[in-house]
Amino acid sequence: MLKGCVPWPEGFVDRYWAAGHWRGNTLDNLLRDWALEYGPRTALVHGDTRLTYANLNRRVDRMSAAFRQRGLRPGQRVVVQLPNVPEFVITVFALMRAGVVPVFCPLSYRVPEVPHVVRVTQAVGYVGPAAHQGFDHTAMAADIASQWPFLRRVFTYEEPGTSSPYGGLTTDPSGCQYSPLGALDSPPGPALVLSADEVAFFALSGGGGEMPRLVPRTHNDYAYQARAAAELVALTDHDVYLAALPVESDFAFGSPGIVGTLSVGGTAVLVDGVDDADTGEHLDGLANREPAAWLSAVERERVTVTSLPPESLRGVLELATTQADLSALRLVQICGEALPRETAERLGAELGCVLQPVFGLPEGLLVLTRPDDPDETVLTTHGRPLSPDDEIRIVGTDGKDVPDGEPGELLARGPCTVRGHYRAPDRNARAFTPDGYFRSGVLARRTPDGYVVLTGHRVARLDP
């Protein structure tokens, strides 16, 4: 793995391969396979833009070649900070295809978070909007480049009909080059031979005033997560997934999200999410502030599956029965804290679909109910871990396991749960047990039949 990452111990690697969880396919190679199988089908939708699988793969190929022509090399890191647009998907797959590691960064992160992420990853590139919601992202990138000599490529995404002072290739006094993302278009050359054991991308973990921590997700572990989540909710090529949460979030990208939807030949619809920079909440999507627009997208695209946090669903609930045809909707994931029972019962009845409580960590653990679970389980728990090889513990302040039904800190390890944060040995010594369990900081209890119930509270912070 990339230097600074903590690998899984060899015995666990053998176990996950033997179980068929890890299969040795990189995410970008999987996209090639999907393009061959589902070529003319619609892969991505955003407003009036519709991309087929073949077109998506072709654009990834050409952007990847352009990244390599611009000097990006395998193993280097590039921060990607984009809204819910097809260019996010194209860019991250193109970087992965070039062997470059994208770093998923929420749009609401600015200073000091983005400079911190660039510094820790020693990112050589930054992809972001020239400006978004009144904030000048390019100026921020230029300031970072003046401080850190490794950042030398900035690629600006422009909304249709807008212009930027960096509309053409320019170089600033520090030597950093700027060019429009849309100009990255070169004939593809020979494909690189990449390993699925390597880091596919970095997710960010943290919040609440902490600097974000870097979570290295490998091709093997993330391909398994997306595939297993898609199988669990029985996704097919007839499904339409609505990504209303920020596209870089784990729920929208791969739980099953966009990647899981593409894996079965379905269609992923992207709608513009709205991050709340004041609260630092990155699961705030379009529906939280514009429920009517969310409902319109569900009706227009005949959406069958989507993921939303509880606060967004409360807004949707007020309009659900009066403003849209939601008859195609079959499953809604409730991401994060549980809805009050009365609200959940009303939501299921008025939306006319299955509700699925889901709890996930950027570090990899995914806990969720099954579509065939009884109503009582859906209304009172968050379900069970995604993988049969996920191991969880509930421990007290002394680090010992507590009896079922008693609250304690949730610990986890498994084929999708990383063994350490990137370049953080001191923190890893506190955040992970000696035998590899991640200390989530989340309080939970476990029922006698193995279901997890979150208490809605967190333990004392691990960092001083």
C-alpha positions as CSV (number, residue, x, y, z in Angstrom):
1,M,0.0,0.0,0.0
2,L,0.9,3.7,-0.3
3,K,3.5,4.7,2.3
4,G,1.8,6.1,5.3
5,C,-1.1,3.7,5.1
6,V,-1.7,0.7,7.5
7,P,-2.3,-2.6,5.6
8,W,-4.6,-5.4,6.8
9,P,-2.6,-8.2,8.4
10,E,-1.8,-11.1,6.0
11,G,-4.2,-13.5,7.8
12,F,-7.2,-11.2,7.3
13,V,-6.2,-10.6,3.7
14,D,-6.3,-14.3,3.0
15,R,-9.6,-14.6,4.8
16,Y,-11.3,-11.9,2.7
17,W,-9.9,-13.2,-0.5
18,A,-11.0,-16.8,0.3
19,A,-14.5,-15.6,1.2
20,G,-14.8,-13.9,-2.2
21,H,-15.2,-10.4,-0.8
22,W,-12.0,-9.1,-2.4
23,R,-11.7,-10.0,-6.1
24,G,-8.7,-8.1,-7.4
25,N,-10.6,-5.6,-9.6
26,T,-9.8,-1.9,-9.6
27,L,-12.7,0.4,-9.7
28,D,-11.7,1.9,-13.1
29,N,-11.4,-1.5,-14.6
30,L,-14.8,-2.4,-13.3
31,L,-16.1,0.7,-15.2
32,R,-14.6,-0.7,-18.4
33,D,-16.4,-3.9,-17.8
34,W,-19.7,-2.1,-17.1
35,A,-19.3,-0.1,-20.3
36,L,-18.9,-3.2,-22.3
37,E,-21.9,-4.8,-20.7
38,Y,-24.3,-1.9,-20.5
39,G,-22.8,0.5,-23.2
40,P,-25.9,2.2,-24.6
41,R,-27.8,2.3,-21.3
42,T,-28.0,5.6,-19.4
43,A,-25.4,5.7,-16.6
44,L,-25.6,9.3,-15.3
45,V,-28.2,12.0,-15.4
46,H,-27.8,15.6,-14.3
47,G,-30.4,18.1,-15.4
48,D,-30.6,17.8,-19.2
49,T,-27.3,15.9,-19.4
50,R,-27.5,12.2,-19.9
51,L,-24.4,10.0,-20.3
52,T,-24.4,6.4,-21.5
53,Y,-22.1,3.9,-20.0
54,A,-20.0,3.9,-23.2
55,N,-19.8,7.7,-23.2
56,L,-18.9,7.8,-19.5
57,N,-16.1,5.3,-20.0
58,R,-14.8,7.1,-23.1
59,R,-14.7,10.5,-21.2
60,V,-12.9,8.8,-18.3
61,D,-10.3,7.3,-20.7
62,R,-9.6,10.7,-22.4
63,M,-9.4,12.7,-19.2
64,S,-7.1,10.1,-17.7
65,A,-4.8,10.4,-20.7
66,A,-4.8,14.1,-20.3
67,F,-4.0,13.9,-16.6
68,R,-1.0,11.8,-17.5
69,Q,0.1,14.2,-20.2
70,R,-0.1,17.1,-17.7
71,G,2.5,15.2,-15.6
72,L,0.5,13.4,-13.0
73,R,2.0,10.1,-12.0
74,P,0.8,6.9,-10.2
75,G,0.7,7.2,-6.5
76,Q,0.4,11.0,-6.4
77,R,-2.6,12.6,-4.8
78,V,-5.1,15.2,-6.2
79,V,-7.8,16.9,-4.0
80,V,-11.2,16.8,-5.7
81,Q,-13.8,19.3,-4.4
82,L,-16.8,19.4,-6.8
83,P,-20.6,19.7,-6.5
84,N,-23.0,17.0,-7.5
85,V,-22.2,16.9,-11.2
86,P,-21.1,14.2,-13.7
87,E,-17.6,15.7,-13.7
88,F,-17.1,14.5,-10.2
89,V,-17.6,10.9,-11.3
90,I,-15.6,11.3,-14.5
91,T,-12.7,13.0,-12.7
92,V,-12.3,10.5,-9.8
93,F,-12.5,7.5,-12.2
94,A,-10.0,9.2,-14.6
95,L,-7.6,9.9,-11.8
96,M,-7.9,6.3,-10.6
97,R,-7.3,5.1,-14.1
98,A,-4.1,7.1,-14.2
99,G,-3.0,5.6,-11.0
100,V,-3.5,8.9,-9.2
101,V,-5.3,8.9,-5.8
102,P,-8.2,11.3,-5.6
103,V,-8.9,12.9,-2.2
104,F,-12.7,13.4,-1.7
105,C,-13.2,16.9,-0.2
106,P,-16.6,18.4,0.8
107,L,-17.5,21.7,-0.9
108,S,-18.1,23.3,2.5
109,Y,-14.5,22.7,3.5
110,R,-12.4,25.9,3.0
111,V,-9.7,27.3,5.2
112,P,-8.2,25.7,7.3
113,E,-9.5,22.3,6.2
114,V,-8.4,22.3,2.5
115,P,-4.9,23.5,3.2
116,H,-4.6,20.8,5.9
117,V,-5.7,18.1,3.5
118,V,-3.3,19.3,0.8
119,R,-0.4,19.4,3.2
120,V,-1.0,16.0,4.8
121,T,-1.5,14.3,1.4
122,Q,1.2,16.4,-0.3
123,A,-1.3,16.8,-3.1
124,V,0.2,17.7,-6.5
125,G,-3.2,18.8,-7.9
126,Y,-6.5,20.4,-7.0
127,V,-9.8,20.1,-8.9
128,G,-12.6,22.4,-7.9
129,P,-15.0,25.1,-9.1
130,A,-13.6,28.5,-10.0
131,A,-16.1,29.8,-7.5
132,H,-19.1,28.3,-5.8
133,Q,-21.9,30.0,-3.8
134,G,-19.9,33.2,-3.6
135,F,-16.6,31.6,-2.5
136,D,-13.5,31.8,-4.7
137,H,-12.1,28.3,-4.7
138,T,-9.4,29.1,-7.3
139,A,-8.0,31.9,-5.2
140,M,-7.9,29.5,-2.2
141,A,-6.0,27.0,-4.3
142,A,-3.6,29.7,-5.5
143,D,-2.9,30.7,-1.9
144,I,-2.3,27.1,-0.9
145,A,0.1,26.7,-3.9
146,S,2.1,29.7,-2.8
147,Q,2.6,28.0,0.6
148,W,3.2,24.4,-0.5
149,P,5.5,23.8,-3.5
150,F,4.1,20.3,-4.3
151,L,0.7,21.8,-5.4
152,R,1.4,22.6,-9.1
153,R,-1.8,21.8,-11.0
154,V,-5.2,23.4,-10.5
155,F,-8.1,22.3,-12.7
156,T,-11.2,24.5,-12.6
157,Y,-14.7,23.3,-13.2
158,E,-17.0,25.8,-14.7
159,E,-20.8,25.7,-14.6
160,P,-22.3,26.0,-18.1
161,G,-22.5,29.7,-19.2
162,T,-19.9,30.9,-16.7
163,S,-16.4,32.2,-17.3
164,S,-13.2,32.4,-15.2
165,P,-10.0,34.3,-15.3
166,Y,-8.4,30.9,-15.6
167,G,-10.4,29.9,-18.7
168,G,-7.1,29.1,-20.5
169,L,-3.8,27.6,-19.4
170,T,-2.0,30.0,-17.1
171,T,0.9,29.8,-14.7
172,D,1.1,32.0,-11.5
173,P,4.3,33.4,-10.0
174,S,4.7,30.4,-7.7
175,G,4.8,28.1,-10.8
176,C,1.4,26.5,-10.3
177,Q,-0.5,25.9,-13.6
178,Y,-4.2,26.5,-14.0
179,S,-6.5,25.1,-16.7
180,P,-10.2,24.3,-17.2
181,L,-11.2,20.8,-16.3
182,G,-13.2,20.6,-19.6
183,A,-10.0,21.0,-21.6
184,L,-8.6,17.7,-20.3
185,D,-9.2,15.6,-23.4
186,S,-6.5,13.5,-25.0
187,P,-6.4,10.3,-27.0
188,P,-5.9,7.4,-24.6
189,G,-2.7,5.4,-24.6
190,P,-1.9,1.9,-23.3
191,A,-3.7,1.1,-20.0
192,L,-1.7,1.1,-16.8
193,V,-1.4,-2.1,-14.9
194,L,-2.7,-1.2,-11.4
195,S,-3.2,-3.3,-8.2
196,A,-6.5,-3.6,-6.4
197,D,-4.6,-3.7,-3.2
198,E,-3.6,-0.1,-3.6
199,V,-5.5,3.0,-2.4
200,A,-8.3,3.9,-4.7
201,F,-9.2,7.2,-3.0
202,F,-9.0,9.0,0.3
203,A,-12.2,9.8,2.2
204,L,-12.2,12.4,5.0
205,S,-13.3,11.7,8.5
206,G,-13.8,14.1,11.4
207,G,-15.9,17.2,12.1
208,G,-16.9,19.0,15.2
209,G,-13.9,21.3,15.1
210,E,-11.3,18.6,14.4
211,M,-9.1,18.7,11.4
212,P,-10.2,16.0,8.9
213,R,-8.4,12.7,9.0
214,L,-7.5,10.8,5.8
215,V,-9.1,7.4,5.3
216,P,-7.5,5.2,2.6
217,R,-10.0,3.1,0.8
218,T,-8.6,0.4,-1.5
219,H,-10.1,-0.8,-4.7
220,N,-10.7,-4.2,-3.2
221,D,-12.5,-3.1,-0.1
222,Y,-14.6,-0.4,-1.7
223,A,-15.6,-2.5,-4.7
224,Y,-16.8,-5.1,-2.2
225,Q,-18.8,-2.6,-0.2
226,A,-20.6,-1.2,-3.2
227,R,-21.3,-4.6,-4.6
228,A,-22.5,-6.1,-1.3
229,A,-24.7,-3.1,-0.6
230,A,-26.2,-3.3,-4.1
231,E,-27.0,-7.0,-3.6
232,L,-28.5,-6.3,-0.2
233,V,-31.1,-3.9,-1.6
234,A,-31.6,-6.0,-4.7
235,L,-30.5,-3.3,-7.2
236,T,-31.1,-4.2,-10.9
237,D,-30.6,-2.5,-14.2
238,H,-34.1,-1.2,-13.9
239,D,-33.3,0.9,-10.8
240,V,-32.7,4.6,-10.7
241,Y,-30.7,5.9,-7.8
242,L,-31.0,9.6,-6.7
243,A,-27.8,11.1,-5.3
244,A,-29.1,14.0,-3.3
245,L,-26.5,13.9,-0.6
246,P,-23.1,15.4,-1.4
247,V,-21.6,13.1,-4.0
248,E,-18.3,12.6,-2.1
249,S,-20.2,11.2,0.9
250,D,-20.0,7.4,1.4
251,F,-23.8,7.1,1.2
252,A,-24.1,8.8,-2.1
253,F,-20.9,7.3,-3.7
254,G,-21.0,3.6,-2.6
255,S,-23.5,2.4,-0.1
256,P,-24.7,1.3,-2.7
257,G,-24.9,4.8,-4.2
258,I,-23.5,5.7,-7.6
259,V,-20.9,2.9,-7.7
260,G,-23.3,0.2,-6.6
261,T,-25.9,1.4,-9.2
262,L,-23.4,1.4,-12.0
263,S,-22.3,-2.1,-11.1
264,V,-25.7,-3.5,-12.0
265,G,-26.4,-1.3,-15.1
266,G,-28.8,1.1,-13.4
267,T,-29.0,4.9,-13.7
268,A,-27.6,7.4,-11.2
269,V,-29.3,10.8,-11.0
270,L,-27.2,13.7,-9.6
271,V,-29.0,16.7,-8.0
272,D,-27.3,19.7,-6.6
273,G,-26.7,19.2,-2.9
274,V,-26.4,22.2,-0.5
275,D,-23.7,21.9,2.2
276,D,-24.1,23.9,5.4
277,A,-20.8,25.6,5.9
278,D,-22.0,27.2,9.2
279,T,-22.6,23.9,11.0
280,G,-20.0,21.8,9.2
281,E,-22.7,19.2,8.4
282,H,-21.9,17.4,5.2
283,L,-24.9,15.2,4.9
284,D,-27.1,18.1,4.2
285,G,-28.6,17.6,0.8
286,L,-31.0,19.3,-1.6
287,A,-34.0,18.0,0.2
288,N,-33.2,19.7,3.5
289,R,-33.8,23.1,2.0
290,E,-35.7,22.4,-1.2
291,P,-37.9,19.4,-0.6
292,A,-40.1,20.3,-3.6
293,A,-37.1,20.2,-5.9
294,W,-36.2,16.7,-4.5
295,L,-39.7,15.4,-5.0
296,S,-39.7,16.8,-8.5
297,A,-36.5,14.9,-9.3
298,V,-38.0,11.7,-7.9
299,E,-41.1,12.1,-10.1
300,R,-39.3,13.3,-13.3
301,E,-36.7,10.5,-13.4
302,R,-38.9,7.8,-11.8
303,V,-36.4,7.3,-9.0
304,T,-36.6,3.9,-7.2
305,V,-33.9,4.3,-4.5
306,T,-32.3,7.2,-2.7
307,S,-30.5,8.2,0.6
308,L,-31.3,11.1,2.9
309,P,-30.5,12.2,6.4
310,P,-33.4,12.5,8.9
311,E,-33.6,16.3,8.8
312,S,-34.1,16.2,5.1
313,L,-36.8,13.5,5.3
314,R,-38.8,15.7,7.7
315,G,-39.0,18.4,5.1
316,V,-39.9,15.9,2.4
317,L,-42.7,14.5,4.6
318,E,-44.6,17.8,4.7
319,L,-44.9,17.8,0.9
320,A,-44.9,14.1,0.0
321,T,-48.6,13.6,-0.5
322,T,-49.4,16.8,-2.3
323,Q,-46.7,17.7,-4.9
324,A,-45.3,14.7,-6.7
325,D,-45.9,11.2,-8.1
326,L,-43.6,8.9,-6.1
327,S,-45.0,5.6,-7.2
328,A,-41.7,4.4,-8.6
329,L,-39.9,4.9,-5.2
330,R,-39.3,1.5,-3.5
331,L,-36.6,2.2,-0.9
332,V,-35.3,5.2,1.0
333,Q,-32.2,4.9,3.1
334,I,-32.3,7.0,6.4
335,C,-28.7,7.9,6.9
336,G,-27.3,8.7,10.3
337,E,-29.4,9.0,13.4
338,A,-32.8,7.3,13.7
339,L,-36.1,9.1,13.0
340,P,-38.6,9.2,15.9
341,R,-40.8,6.2,15.6
342,E,-44.0,8.1,14.9
343,T,-42.2,10.1,12.1
344,A,-40.8,6.9,10.5
345,E,-44.2,5.2,10.5
346,R,-45.8,8.2,8.9
347,L,-43.0,8.5,6.3
348,G,-43.2,4.9,5.3
349,A,-46.9,5.1,4.9
350,E,-47.0,8.4,2.9
351,L,-44.0,7.6,0.7
352,G,-45.3,4.1,0.1
353,C,-41.9,2.5,0.2
354,V,-39.5,0.5,2.3
355,L,-37.4,2.5,4.8
356,Q,-33.9,1.4,5.5
357,P,-32.0,2.9,8.5
358,V,-28.3,3.0,7.6
359,F,-25.3,4.0,9.7
360,G,-21.9,4.3,8.2
361,L,-18.4,5.5,9.0
362,P,-15.8,6.9,6.5
363,E,-13.5,4.3,8.0
364,G,-15.7,1.6,6.4
365,L,-18.2,0.0,8.7
366,L,-21.7,0.0,7.3
367,V,-24.7,-1.1,9.4
368,L,-28.1,-1.3,7.9
369,T,-31.4,-3.1,8.1
370,R,-32.5,-5.6,5.4
371,P,-35.5,-5.0,3.2
372,D,-37.2,-8.0,4.5
373,D,-36.7,-7.2,8.2
374,P,-39.9,-6.8,10.2
375,D,-41.3,-3.4,10.9
376,E,-40.3,-3.5,14.5
377,T,-36.6,-4.0,13.6
378,V,-36.7,-1.1,11.1
379,L,-38.4,1.2,13.5
380,T,-36.1,0.4,16.5
381,T,-32.6,-0.5,15.3
382,H,-30.0,0.4,12.7
383,G,-29.7,-3.2,11.5
384,R,-26.7,-5.4,11.2
385,P,-23.2,-5.0,9.7
386,L,-23.1,-5.3,5.9
387,S,-20.6,-8.2,5.7
388,P,-20.7,-11.5,7.4
389,D,-17.0,-11.0,8.1
390,D,-17.6,-7.6,9.9
391,E,-16.8,-7.9,13.6
392,I,-18.2,-5.5,16.1
393,R,-17.8,-5.0,19.8
394,I,-19.6,-2.8,22.3
395,V,-17.2,-1.9,25.1
396,G,-17.3,0.0,28.3
397,T,-14.9,2.7,29.5
398,D,-12.6,-0.1,30.7
399,G,-12.3,-1.5,27.2
400,K,-14.2,-4.7,28.1
401,D,-17.2,-6.0,26.2
402,V,-20.5,-5.1,27.8
403,P,-23.6,-7.4,27.9
404,D,-26.1,-7.2,25.1
405,G,-28.6,-4.4,25.8
406,E,-26.0,-2.3,27.6
407,P,-24.6,0.9,26.0
408,G,-20.9,1.3,25.2
409,E,-18.6,2.4,22.4
410,L,-18.9,0.7,19.0
411,L,-15.7,-0.9,17.8
412,A,-15.4,-2.5,14.4
413,R,-13.0,-4.4,12.0
414,G,-13.7,-6.1,8.8
415,P,-13.1,-6.3,5.0
416,C,-14.3,-2.7,4.5
417,T,-12.9,-1.1,7.7
418,V,-9.5,0.4,7.4
419,R,-6.7,-0.4,9.9
420,G,-5.4,3.1,10.3
421,H,-5.7,6.8,9.1
422,Y,-3.1,8.1,6.6
423,R,0.1,9.4,8.1
424,A,-1.2,9.5,11.6
425,P,0.7,6.9,13.7
426,D,0.2,8.6,17.1
427,R,-3.5,9.0,16.6
428,N,-3.8,5.5,15.2
429,A,-2.4,4.2,18.5
430,R,-5.4,5.7,20.2
431,A,-8.1,5.2,17.5
432,F,-7.4,1.5,16.9
433,T,-7.0,-1.3,19.3
434,P,-3.8,-3.5,19.2
435,D,-5.9,-6.2,17.5
436,G,-7.2,-3.9,14.8
437,Y,-10.6,-2.7,15.9
438,F,-11.5,0.9,15.0
439,R,-12.8,2.9,18.0
440,S,-15.7,4.7,16.4
441,G,-16.4,7.1,19.2
442,V,-20.1,6.3,18.8
443,L,-22.3,5.0,21.7
444,A,-24.5,2.0,20.8
445,R,-26.0,-1.1,22.2
446,R,-26.5,-4.5,20.6
447,T,-29.7,-6.6,20.8
448,P,-29.6,-10.3,21.7
449,D,-30.2,-11.1,18.0
450,G,-27.2,-9.0,16.8
451,Y,-28.9,-5.8,15.7
452,V,-27.2,-2.4,16.5
453,V,-29.0,0.5,18.2
454,L,-27.3,3.9,18.2
455,T,-27.9,6.0,21.3
456,G,-27.3,9.3,19.5
457,H,-24.3,10.2,21.7
458,R,-20.6,10.1,21.3
459,V,-17.8,9.2,23.7
460,A,-15.1,11.6,24.8
461,R,-12.8,12.5,22.0
462,L,-9.7,10.5,21.4
463,D,-7.6,13.5,20.5
464,P,-6.3,15.7,23.3
